[in-house]
Amino acid sequence: MFMQKVEISKANGKKKRSPFCSKVMSSLKGADFSPPELKKLESIISEAEERDEVLAQGMATVLDLAGLPPEDMDEIIKILEKAYENVREGKEPFAEKDIEKLEALLEEKISPNALARIEANLSKPNEELLGALAESLEKKSERSEKLKATPRKK
């Protein structure tokens, strides 16, 4: 796997912090923030991470339902992984050729409105969203390959 999955789960009724959230919160401990302010900051970070995860799963479902051939889905995953690495290195997520390739793969498979929304969300250098989307697509791709390989009962 190319990224460490952001785990947002509940353990004993409390949300588990992501590594990023933990890092930010521990760096703020020595700052002049009150406990309620620290809780508010933690909440803001956690909500943003959850929103990215849900958005990524929704986009992955749209792409999965588009009925793309496995080769096209693999190409999209590679482009997203490259974009993820670019963002981690402080670069723009996509090169112009990557955007053109994504558009060519998707424009006939999904509605122009859905494509515009996906492009708008992916154009932002959001490491969590790109990583979660690529990971969701990988899981869906693996799952569909397993389903195709499983013999059907008659």
SVG drawing of the C-alpha trace seen along z (x, -y; Angstrom):
<svg xmlns="http://www.w3.org/2000/svg" viewBox="-29 -32 38 57">
<polyline fill="none" stroke="black" stroke-width="0.4" points="0.0,0.0 1.4,-3.4 0.0,-5.3 -0.7,-4.8 -4.5,-4.6 -6.1,-7.3 -8.0,-5.4 -11.0,-7.2 -12.8,-4.8 -14.4,-4.7 -12.7,-2.9 -14.4,-3.0 -16.7,-5.8 -13.9,-8.0 -12.6,-8.8 -9.2,-7.5 -6.8,-10.2 -5.1,-10.0 -1.2,-10.2 -1.5,-13.7 -4.0,-14.9 -1.9,-13.4 1.1,-15.2 -0.7,-18.6 -2.3,-18.2 1.0,-17.2 2.8,-20.2 0.1,-22.5 0.2,-21.2 3.0,-23.8 1.2,-26.6 -1.1,-29.1 -4.4,-27.2 -7.0,-26.4 -8.4,-22.8 -11.6,-23.8 -9.7,-25.5 -7.5,-22.3 -10.7,-20.2 -12.1,-22.5 -9.0,-22.3 -8.9,-18.5 -12.6,-18.4 -11.9,-20.5 -9.1,-18.3 -11.1,-15.1 -14.1,-16.4 -12.0,-17.4 -10.4,-13.9 -13.8,-12.2 -15.2,-14.4 -12.3,-13.5 -12.8,-9.8 -16.5,-9.9 -15.9,-12.0 -13.3,-9.6 -15.6,-6.6 -18.3,-8.4 -16.1,-9.2 -14.7,-5.6 -18.3,-4.3 -19.1,-6.6 -16.0,-5.4 -16.7,-1.8 -20.3,-2.1 -19.1,-3.6 -18.1,-0.1 -14.6,-0.9 -12.5,1.9 -9.9,3.2 -7.0,1.7 -8.6,-1.8 -9.2,-1.5 -5.6,-0.5 -4.5,-3.5 -6.7,-5.8 -5.2,-4.3 -1.7,-4.9 -2.5,-8.5 -4.0,-9.0 -1.0,-7.4 1.4,-9.7 -0.8,-12.7 -0.6,-11.6 3.2,-11.4 3.4,-14.8 1.4,-16.4 3.5,-14.8 6.5,-16.4 4.9,-19.8 4.2,-19.7 0.9,-20.2 -1.1,-17.0 -1.5,-16.4 0.5,-17.2 -1.5,-18.4 -1.1,-15.0 -2.5,-13.3 -5.6,-15.5 -6.1,-14.8 -5.7,-11.1 -8.2,-11.1 -10.7,-13.1 -10.2,-10.7 -10.8,-7.6 -13.9,-9.1 -15.7,-11.5 -17.7,-8.8 -18.4,-6.8 -19.8,-9.3 -21.9,-12.4 -20.3,-15.7 -21.6,-17.1 -20.1,-14.2 -16.8,-14.5 -16.7,-18.3 -17.2,-17.6 -14.6,-14.9 -12.1,-17.2 -12.9,-20.1 -12.2,-18.0 -9.1,-16.4 -7.6,-19.7 -6.9,-20.7 -3.6,-19.4 -5.4,-17.2 -3.1,-14.4 -5.7,-12.6 -8.4,-12.7 -6.1,-11.5 -4.7,-8.7 -8.1,-7.6 -9.6,-7.6 -6.7,-5.6 -7.0,-3.1 -10.8,-2.8 -10.4,-2.2 -7.8,0.5 -10.1,2.3 -13.0,2.1 -10.8,3.3 -9.5,6.2 -13.0,7.1 -14.4,7.2 -11.5,9.4 -12.3,11.8 -15.9,11.9 -15.0,12.6 -12.7,15.4 -15.4,17.1 -17.4,19.8 -21.1,19.2 -23.5,21.8 -26.1,23.0"/>
</svg>
